[in-house]
Structures are given as C-alpha cells and as structure tokens.
Amino acid sequence: MRTLARRFAFRLSLATSTAAFVCSAQSSDSNKAMAVSLFDEATALMDQGAFAQACLKFANSNRLDPQLGVLLHLANCYEKDGQLASAWASWRDAAELAQARGDARVKVAKDRASALAAKLSKLVIEVPEDGAVEGLQIRADGALVDPALWGTPVPVNAGERVLQLSAPGKLARTVRVTVAGNAAVTTYRVEPLEDDPAQTATGGVGASPSAADPYGSPRADSGTEPGATQRTLGWVTGGLGVVGLGFGLVFELQRSSKVSDRAAVCPTGKGCSADEDARVNALNDEVSQAATLETIAFTAGGALLVGGVVLLLTAPSPRATAAQLQFAPSVSPHSAGLTAVGRW
C-alpha cells in the first residue's frame, strides 16, 4: 500500500509539473506569436498611413509580449496620429526601460519626450466646495481620477474627453469636454450633482459608478463581482482535474492488480503450460492498457487541475479591479483618453 501511495504521489507530481510547464510554454509561445503578427500588421498599417489602427495593434502587441522596440514604435505611432499625451507617456516609459537595460536608445526616447513636453494639451477638473459631495467619483474616459489630481493640469490627448461623475444618493452625470490642441489648458468646473429621487425616497445608497460602462454605454448591474465567472470556471476546471486524477488512481490500482495476477499465474516463469503462457500474455496486454490509461488520466487531470488553479489565482477581485482603474498613464489603447506620466 505504501508503494502504491508513493507511485500515486510521484505520478501526481509528475503530471501537474508537466502540465504546468506545457501550459506555461504554450501560453508564452502563443502570446509571442500573436505579438509578432500584430507588430507586422501594425508596421504595414503605418506604411499605409492608417495610424489609429496601427497604434491599436502596436499596443496589443506590447501587451502580449512587452518589448522595448515595440514600445518605441508605439510611441512614434501615437505621435504621428496626433495623440501627443499618449506619445509623451510612451516615450518616457521607453526611456526608463532603455535606461534600466543600458540600451543606447534611451537618448532617442528622452529627446522625443522632451520635444513633446511643450506641445501637450492639459485638462483641469475643478471641484468647488458645493460640488465636492461625499463619495464623489470622477472618471475620465473610464479611468478613475484620483482626488489629489482635482484642480491639477493633467496632460491629455486633444479632442473630446468623456467625464463621468457619480456619488451615493446622487444622479450620475456624463459630460463631454473638448480639449483644445496646441498646448492649450482646458478647464472643466464640476457642478453639484442632483439628488436621486428613488434613493432619497427609500433611504438607500446611490447606484454604484460601476453600474454603467466607463464609456457611457449602459449595462445591467447584476451585482456580480469582477472575476466571478472566471472563478466559477476555475472551480469547474479544477474539479474536472481532480476527477481525472481519480481515474488515474483507479487505473493504477487496476494495473497493480493485473501485475499481481500475472505473477501468480506462473511464479517461476519456467516450465509454464501453453494455457499459462496465453494467460500471461493476455495479462501483459491488460497491464499495458491500464498503464496507458493511467498516464492519460494523470496528465489530463493534472493539466485541468493546474488550469483551474491558474484561473482562480488570476481572477480579478473587486479591490484589484479598482486599483487597475486608477487614473494613471498607460500605453494601452484604453489610455488614449486621460493620459499622462508621473506615477501620480
């Protein structure tokens, strides 16, 4: 029994380790392949002058496989597309990365960022005392604006910016602010939010700001926490993995039993009758079949178990989601709105 337990533990360890390595390698290789494909498509779009589409593909390529060269191309693309704040942020990020790696391209990135600094348009969100209600949240193009930035000129891309204002017990408001170009400073003054009659009547709390899409398109607020679906899938996948490992144990027991039966047919292996030889051969086939099924079950079960654990560990939590939505610089397409550098 101890031998069987040791065999099971060894096979479980081997299956999960192999599955984790294979899953990680396949995921990494897949991301790199997609990143290269997106980079090639973005380069072709740049040659055609389709800068907006090219920037999107460069950003996704860098997200899948972050590389200094891709980040430099992304910064250049943003600049050609007129997204100067995004370009400035990307050049600065590239300069930091290049400097950390001792890459000579740090000078190019710093020079390009410096050249853009004086051309950046800025947005100031002023919140007067009568507008600063308790729990007020302001989102700019979906990104949460930290209260420390209220009243501060923040570099943004010129053009229309979407601001969303919300607070408990108040009616949410969406406004569109046109930010002028040519280093202009545009100011938006927050007006007091109106009371929500429904919440006031029931004494309830105002709707969560996450009940509407950051870009203004409505979606149902089901109360589902971020990552709930992924966590459910993780539990299901992990459960299937456990079932697979259980089958592996069953096949191991079968294999062990067949080995014992085979040894009992003709213990010495000499002077066996024709019937005994036939029985031994038949048991050899059964042992081989059980070993094959055991290996398949352990490998598949280990892969599913590892996949389930990965899904559970990477599922976003409400706190993590809130942190990701902090108003901060980004080189992804989602930061094309309120973009700035300076880890605020």
C-alpha positions as CSV (number, residue, x, y, z in Angstrom):
1,M,0.0,0.0,0.0
2,R,2.9,2.4,0.8
3,T,4.4,1.6,-2.6
4,L,1.1,2.4,-4.3
5,A,0.8,5.6,-2.4
6,R,4.4,6.6,-3.4
7,R,3.6,5.8,-7.0
8,F,0.5,7.9,-6.9
9,A,2.3,10.8,-5.3
10,F,5.1,10.6,-7.9
11,R,2.7,10.4,-10.8
12,L,0.6,13.3,-9.5
13,S,3.7,15.4,-9.0
14,L,4.9,14.5,-12.5
15,A,1.6,15.1,-14.1
16,T,1.0,18.5,-12.5
17,S,4.6,19.7,-13.1
18,T,4.5,18.6,-16.8
19,A,1.0,20.1,-17.3
20,A,2.1,23.4,-15.7
21,F,5.3,23.5,-17.8
22,V,3.4,22.7,-21.0
23,C,0.6,25.2,-20.3
24,S,3.1,27.9,-19.5
25,A,5.2,27.3,-22.5
26,Q,2.3,27.0,-24.9
27,S,0.8,30.3,-23.4
28,S,4.1,32.1,-23.7
29,D,4.7,30.9,-27.3
30,S,1.2,31.7,-28.3
31,N,1.5,35.2,-26.9
32,K,4.8,35.8,-28.7
33,A,3.4,34.5,-31.9
34,M,0.3,36.8,-31.7
35,A,2.5,39.7,-30.7
36,V,4.8,39.3,-33.7
37,S,1.8,39.0,-36.0
38,L,0.2,42.2,-34.6
39,F,3.5,44.0,-34.9
40,D,3.8,43.1,-38.5
41,E,0.3,44.2,-39.2
42,A,0.9,47.5,-37.4
43,T,4.0,48.2,-39.4
44,A,2.1,47.6,-42.6
45,L,-0.7,50.0,-41.5
46,M,1.9,52.6,-40.6
47,D,3.2,52.4,-44.1
48,Q,-0.3,53.0,-45.4
49,G,-0.8,56.0,-43.1
50,A,-3.5,54.2,-41.0
51,F,-2.0,55.4,-37.8
52,A,-5.0,54.9,-35.4
53,Q,-5.3,51.3,-36.4
54,A,-1.6,50.8,-36.3
55,C,-1.3,52.2,-32.8
56,L,-4.0,49.8,-31.5
57,K,-2.1,46.8,-32.9
58,F,1.2,48.0,-31.6
59,A,-0.3,48.5,-28.1
60,N,-1.8,45.0,-28.2
61,S,1.5,43.5,-29.4
62,N,3.3,45.2,-26.5
63,R,0.7,44.0,-24.0
64,L,1.1,40.4,-25.2
65,D,4.9,40.5,-25.3
66,P,6.4,43.7,-23.8
67,Q,9.5,44.7,-25.8
68,L,11.4,48.0,-25.9
69,G,11.4,48.1,-29.7
70,V,7.6,47.7,-29.8
71,L,7.2,50.4,-27.2
72,L,9.3,52.8,-29.2
73,H,7.2,52.0,-32.4
74,L,4.1,52.6,-30.3
75,A,5.3,56.0,-29.1
76,N,6.2,57.0,-32.6
77,C,2.8,55.9,-33.9
78,Y,0.9,57.8,-31.2
79,E,2.9,60.9,-32.2
80,K,2.1,60.6,-35.9
81,D,-1.6,60.0,-35.0
82,G,-1.7,63.3,-33.0
83,Q,-2.1,61.6,-29.7
84,L,0.7,63.6,-28.1
85,A,0.0,62.9,-24.5
86,S,0.0,59.1,-25.2
87,A,3.1,59.5,-27.2
88,W,4.8,61.5,-24.5
89,A,3.9,58.9,-21.9
90,S,5.2,56.1,-24.1
91,W,8.5,57.8,-24.9
92,R,9.1,58.4,-21.2
93,D,8.3,54.7,-20.4
94,A,10.6,53.6,-23.2
95,A,13.3,55.9,-21.9
96,E,13.0,54.4,-18.4
97,L,13.1,50.8,-19.8
98,A,16.0,51.5,-22.0
99,Q,18.0,53.2,-19.2
100,A,17.3,50.2,-16.9
101,R,18.6,47.9,-19.6
102,G,21.6,50.0,-20.5
103,D,20.2,50.4,-24.1
104,A,21.6,53.2,-26.2
105,R,18.1,54.0,-27.4
106,V,17.5,55.8,-24.1
107,K,18.7,59.1,-25.7
108,V,16.3,58.9,-28.6
109,A,13.4,58.2,-26.2
110,K,14.3,61.1,-23.9
111,D,14.8,63.5,-26.7
112,R,11.5,62.7,-28.3
113,A,9.7,63.0,-24.9
114,S,11.4,66.4,-24.2
115,A,10.4,67.7,-27.7
116,L,6.7,66.9,-27.0
117,A,6.6,68.3,-23.4
118,A,5.9,71.9,-24.5
119,K,3.2,70.8,-27.0
120,L,1.0,68.9,-24.6
121,S,-2.6,70.0,-24.0
122,K,-3.9,69.8,-20.5
123,L,-7.2,69.3,-18.7
124,V,-8.0,70.8,-15.3
125,I,-11.0,69.3,-13.4
126,E,-12.1,71.9,-10.8
127,V,-14.3,70.6,-8.0
128,P,-15.6,73.6,-5.9
129,E,-16.8,73.2,-2.4
130,D,-20.5,73.0,-3.4
131,G,-19.7,70.2,-5.9
132,A,-17.5,68.1,-3.7
133,V,-20.2,65.9,-2.2
134,E,-19.2,62.9,-0.1
135,G,-18.2,59.9,-2.1
136,L,-17.8,61.8,-5.3
137,Q,-16.1,59.9,-8.1
138,I,-14.9,61.3,-11.4
139,R,-13.9,59.1,-14.3
140,A,-12.2,60.5,-17.4
141,D,-12.5,58.2,-20.4
142,G,-13.2,55.3,-18.0
143,A,-10.2,55.9,-15.7
144,L,-10.8,57.0,-12.1
145,V,-9.4,60.4,-11.4
146,D,-7.6,60.5,-8.0
147,P,-9.0,63.4,-5.9
148,A,-5.3,64.5,-5.5
149,L,-5.5,65.4,-9.2
150,W,-8.6,67.6,-8.9
151,G,-7.5,71.2,-9.9
152,T,-4.3,70.0,-11.4
153,P,-3.4,70.4,-15.1
154,V,-3.0,66.9,-16.5
155,P,-1.6,66.2,-19.9
156,V,-4.3,64.6,-22.2
157,N,-4.8,64.0,-25.9
158,A,-6.5,66.9,-27.6
159,G,-10.1,66.2,-28.6
160,E,-13.3,65.1,-26.9
161,R,-12.9,63.6,-23.5
162,V,-15.8,61.8,-21.7
163,L,-16.2,62.6,-17.9
164,Q,-18.5,60.6,-15.6
165,L,-19.5,61.9,-12.2
166,S,-21.2,59.8,-9.6
167,A,-21.8,59.8,-5.8
168,P,-24.0,57.9,-3.4
169,G,-27.6,59.1,-3.4
170,K,-27.0,61.3,-6.5
171,L,-27.9,61.1,-10.1
172,A,-24.9,60.2,-12.2
173,R,-23.9,62.6,-14.9
174,T,-21.9,62.2,-18.1
175,V,-20.4,65.2,-19.8
176,R,-18.2,65.6,-22.9
177,V,-15.3,68.1,-22.7
178,T,-13.5,69.2,-25.8
179,V,-9.8,69.7,-25.0
180,A,-8.1,72.2,-27.3
181,G,-4.8,71.4,-29.0
182,N,-1.6,73.4,-29.3
183,A,-0.6,73.2,-25.6
184,A,-3.9,74.7,-24.5
185,V,-5.2,74.3,-21.0
186,T,-8.9,73.4,-20.8
187,T,-10.8,73.7,-17.5
188,Y,-14.0,71.9,-16.6
189,R,-15.8,73.0,-13.4
190,V,-17.9,70.4,-11.7
191,E,-21.4,71.4,-10.9
192,P,-23.3,69.9,-7.9
193,L,-25.0,66.6,-8.7
194,E,-28.7,66.3,-8.3
195,D,-30.3,64.1,-5.6
196,D,-31.6,60.7,-6.8
197,P,-35.3,60.8,-6.0
198,A,-35.6,57.0,-5.9
199,Q,-32.7,56.7,-3.4
200,T,-33.9,59.6,-1.4
201,A,-37.4,58.1,-1.1
202,T,-36.2,54.7,0.1
203,G,-33.2,56.0,2.1
204,G,-30.9,53.8,0.0
205,V,-27.5,54.3,-1.3
206,G,-26.8,55.7,-4.8
207,A,-26.1,53.4,-7.6
208,S,-22.5,52.1,-7.9
209,P,-20.5,54.0,-10.5
210,S,-19.6,50.6,-12.0
211,A,-23.2,50.1,-13.0
212,A,-22.6,51.9,-16.2
213,D,-19.9,51.3,-18.8
214,P,-16.9,53.7,-18.4
215,Y,-17.6,54.9,-21.9
216,G,-21.3,55.6,-21.3
217,S,-23.0,52.6,-22.8
218,P,-25.4,51.1,-20.2
219,R,-25.1,47.6,-18.9
220,A,-27.1,45.8,-16.3
221,D,-25.7,45.9,-12.8
222,S,-26.2,42.3,-11.7
223,G,-24.2,42.7,-8.6
224,T,-21.7,40.2,-9.8
225,E,-18.2,40.7,-8.6
226,P,-15.4,41.2,-11.1
227,G,-13.9,37.8,-12.0
228,A,-16.9,35.8,-10.7
229,T,-17.3,34.0,-14.0
230,Q,-13.6,33.2,-14.2
231,R,-13.6,31.9,-10.6
232,T,-16.5,29.7,-11.4
233,L,-14.8,28.3,-14.5
234,G,-11.6,27.8,-12.3
235,W,-13.5,25.7,-9.8
236,V,-15.2,23.6,-12.6
237,T,-11.9,23.1,-14.4
238,G,-10.1,22.2,-11.2
239,G,-12.9,19.8,-10.3
240,L,-12.6,18.1,-13.6
241,G,-8.8,17.8,-12.9
242,V,-9.5,16.1,-9.6
243,V,-11.8,13.7,-11.3
244,G,-9.1,12.9,-13.9
245,L,-6.6,12.3,-11.2
246,G,-9.2,10.0,-9.5
247,F,-9.5,8.0,-12.7
248,G,-5.7,7.8,-12.8
249,L,-5.7,6.3,-9.4
250,V,-8.3,3.7,-10.4
251,F,-6.2,2.7,-13.5
252,E,-3.1,2.5,-11.3
253,L,-5.0,0.1,-9.0
254,Q,-6.1,-1.9,-12.0
255,R,-2.6,-2.1,-13.3
256,S,-1.2,-3.1,-10.0
257,S,-3.8,-5.8,-9.6
258,K,-3.1,-7.2,-13.1
259,V,0.7,-7.3,-12.3
260,S,-0.1,-9.3,-9.2
261,D,-2.4,-11.7,-11.2
262,R,0.3,-12.1,-13.8
263,A,2.9,-13.0,-11.2
264,A,0.6,-15.6,-9.7
265,V,-0.1,-17.5,-13.0
266,C,3.4,-18.9,-13.3
267,P,5.6,-17.5,-10.5
268,T,8.9,-19.0,-11.7
269,G,8.4,-18.2,-15.4
270,K,9.8,-21.6,-16.3
271,G,8.0,-24.7,-17.5
272,C,4.8,-22.8,-17.9
273,S,2.0,-24.6,-19.8
274,A,0.5,-23.2,-23.0
275,D,-2.5,-22.0,-21.2
276,E,-0.4,-20.3,-18.6
277,D,1.7,-18.6,-21.3
278,A,-1.5,-17.4,-23.0
279,R,-2.9,-16.1,-19.7
280,V,0.4,-14.2,-19.0
281,N,0.4,-12.7,-22.5
282,A,-3.2,-11.6,-22.0
283,L,-2.4,-10.0,-18.6
284,N,0.6,-8.3,-20.2
285,D,-1.8,-6.6,-22.7
286,E,-4.1,-5.6,-19.8
287,V,-1.2,-4.2,-17.8
288,S,0.0,-2.2,-20.7
289,Q,-3.5,-0.9,-21.5
290,A,-4.1,0.1,-17.8
291,A,-0.7,1.9,-17.7
292,T,-1.6,3.9,-20.8
293,L,-5.0,4.9,-19.5
294,E,-3.3,5.8,-16.1
295,T,-0.8,8.1,-17.8
296,I,-3.5,9.8,-19.9
297,A,-5.8,10.3,-16.9
298,F,-3.0,11.7,-14.7
299,T,-1.7,14.0,-17.4
300,A,-5.1,15.3,-18.4
301,G,-6.2,15.6,-14.7
302,G,-3.0,17.4,-13.8
303,A,-3.4,19.8,-16.7
304,L,-7.0,20.6,-15.8
305,L,-6.1,21.0,-12.1
306,V,-3.3,23.4,-12.9
307,G,-5.5,25.3,-15.3
308,G,-8.2,25.6,-12.6
309,V,-5.7,26.9,-10.1
310,V,-4.4,29.4,-12.6
311,L,-7.9,30.7,-13.4
312,L,-8.6,31.1,-9.6
313,L,-5.4,32.9,-8.9
314,T,-5.7,35.3,-11.8
315,A,-9.4,36.1,-11.4
316,P,-9.7,39.8,-10.7
317,S,-11.1,40.8,-7.3
318,P,-13.1,44.0,-6.6
319,R,-10.0,45.5,-5.0
320,A,-7.8,44.6,-7.9
321,T,-10.2,46.0,-10.4
322,A,-10.5,49.2,-8.5
323,A,-6.7,49.5,-8.5
324,Q,-6.5,48.9,-12.2
325,L,-8.9,51.7,-12.8
326,Q,-6.8,54.3,-11.1
327,F,-6.2,57.4,-13.2
328,A,-2.6,56.7,-14.4
329,P,-0.5,56.7,-17.6
330,S,-0.8,53.8,-19.9
331,V,0.4,52.7,-23.3
332,S,-2.6,50.6,-24.0
333,P,-5.4,51.7,-26.2
334,H,-7.6,52.3,-23.2
335,S,-5.4,55.2,-22.0
336,A,-6.0,57.2,-25.2
337,G,-8.2,59.4,-23.1
338,L,-6.7,61.0,-20.0
339,T,-3.1,60.0,-20.5
340,A,-0.2,61.3,-18.5
341,V,3.0,60.2,-16.9
342,G,4.2,60.7,-13.4
343,R,3.0,57.8,-11.3
344,W,0.5,60.1,-9.6
